[in-house]
Amino acid sequence: MSALSGILAAFSFPKFNLFFLAWIALVPLLLEIKRAETPRKAARSGFIFGLVFFGINLFWINTLNEFAPVFATLGYIVLIIGESAFTAAACFFIKYFDDRFPSLYILAAPLAWMFFEWLRMVGPFGISAGDLGYSQATFAPIVQIASFGSVFAVSFFIVFINCLIAEALRKNSPIKNILFAVIILALACWWGTSQIKANAPSKTLTVSIIQGDIPQWKKLNAGYNEEVFSVHEALTRNVIDKNPDIIIWPESVVLDYLLDNQNFMPRLKKLSADSKAYIITGTPYYDRRGHAYNSLVAISPSGEVVGRYDKQRLVPFGEYLPFRFIFYPMLKWTNLFYDDFSFGPSDAQLISVKGVKFGPAICFESTFPDLVRDRVKKGADVLLTVTNDAWFRDSSAIYEHIIFGILRAVENRKYFIQVGNTGISALIDPYGRIIERTKPNKSAALTFKVPLP
């Protein structure tokens, strides 16, 4: 029963995209929890659910075996076990509260599930992939719930409906409970639809985004830097006649410190001058204190660097080695962890261009609601993520990455721009609708108008 729930829940996410399965996916698990004799046995069911669900949902991690053989599979195994511990804990507390306060079960279960979804996002190893609310990213009426309670509120509602259905089946009185679930779901859809409004902007910003579609093996070889830069340079010149205000390149365009490169930096300045547009690009950045950052910089048509953001939330074992003093002596023979990026300052600044404040996030930073919300609190007009998902080829990772952007747009009622090396690059409106997008793993230059507040 637990394994069946894990399969159904996993199938509600990309690439399967059977989002409607989420509304019944947990029913077998919840029935099994009810039958469990103790909270500990309920936790075992939750752990089995997690192993199956995360085993499918996070399978994309194995694409990294191309670059880190064995270590990627080891990381995958450790991660699904770790994430399954959270679903086990959630099921433990669902059973615990059900035994003591059965009348509150219908609310306690979704609250427990929502809490542990939040908890597994916390800390240096936290991730939010697999939160049930993300499964509804393409179901616009329901996803509007995130506007007042983040993705966790959507998860709460999904578990609540699953509880109603499970209780109906358990008590052999399906009509009453299932009818109630249908009415609640219909009301939620009606409310969500009423929140979606047509856009009538007073002014717009013309933005061009460049998707070079460079395979990762080239990105990791500095010998291809000239070719990689030239691809972005040519795509940029193709959009000059569209008169963009801003041109955006993806994360870490070349394997070099772009601002210090005596070949690429003059050409980048000339591109900005010729297009009369600001260029925002991802690049490694090296400061005078000897710290290297994964950064986002803005260059004006006059050739000045007018803004910079340094990535705050780094990928553990990818951009830095956690507990380095313990792990590096054990792993230095691999040559995979020679050096780390430094963490950007906690008081990260917005990037202001042409009077518009961009709330920046790099790569998987867009998966954290609190980090993106911080940008809005600081006054961001538009949310922006640059990324390089070439690591994951055509796995579900690139499709899941864009649904994080959908939720961040709805949560903050802001336009969200994602620019990826291999895609998916897109413009998402404040209600989670994808207005413009590129095809994944295709070279593209896309120009659109972003309505401003």
PEMO-V409819 format. One record per run of one state. SS is the DSSP state (h for helix, s for strand, l for the rest). FROM is the first residue (numbers start at 1). TO is the last residue. Records with the same first field share a line. If there is no record, write none. Layout:
SS=FROM-TO + FROM-TO
This chain:
l=1-1 + 12-18 + 26-26 + 36-38 + 58-58 + 67-70 + 101-101 + 120-131 + 137-139 + 144-145 + 171-173 + 196-202 + 212-215 + 220-221 + 238-239 + 243-245 + 249-257 + 261-263 + 276-277 + 287-291 + 300-304 + 311-315 + 317-319 + 321-323 + 335-350 + 354-355 + 368-368 + 378-381 + 388-389 + 393-395 + 413-414 + 421-425 + 429-433 + 438-443 + 453-453
h=2-11 + 19-25 + 27-35 + 39-57 + 59-66 + 71-100 + 102-119 + 132-136 + 140-143 + 146-170 + 174-195 + 216-219 + 222-237 + 240-242 + 258-260 + 264-275 + 324-334 + 363-367 + 369-377 + 390-392 + 396-412
s=203-211 + 246-248 + 278-286 + 292-299 + 305-310 + 316-316 + 320-320 + 351-353 + 356-362 + 382-387 + 415-420 + 426-428 + 434-437 + 444-452
